[in-house]
């Protein structure tokens, strides 16, 4: 049996120091001092106080934390902020322009697609990203491509209706 040597205090692991991370959030450049393990979600919520993006499962399963990074939808809880150095991030707060709601935001209101509202920011960001991907042709495509976003209130029908309105998809399954 091998005996391990005791760890001396002078050999204890050091904690990495915060480092500067430059991100453009909703059109404004920020340089944040972040620990290397800070998720993008925590950078947004805890450091910039942008609380529109929600922390749901914190495991990438519910989609409540969905934001757009350089126009592509991602789960911000699974992404380290340092990985997105120099990226352009759009949160729910950044979708409206000049006081006008984004068409997807307005369609969610018009179709009562927000229910309790907890999943709504992630659903809307995901829908905006999905629309820009250009893969949707049918209602079934919308359901499949939005399946990474979970609504506990069961507003799926209204969410699909809102997205259909914006995309002008009229085919029903």
Secondary structure, DSSP 4 states (H G I P E B T S, - for coil): -PPPPPPPGGGSPPPPPPEEEEEEETTEEEEEEE-TT-BHHHIIIIIS--TTS--SSSSSSS-TTEEEETTEEEEGGGSBGGGGTT-EEE-GGGT-BTTBPPHHHHHHHHTT--TTSTTHHHHHHHHHHHHHHT---SHHHHHHHTTTS--TT--HHHHHHHHHHHHT-----
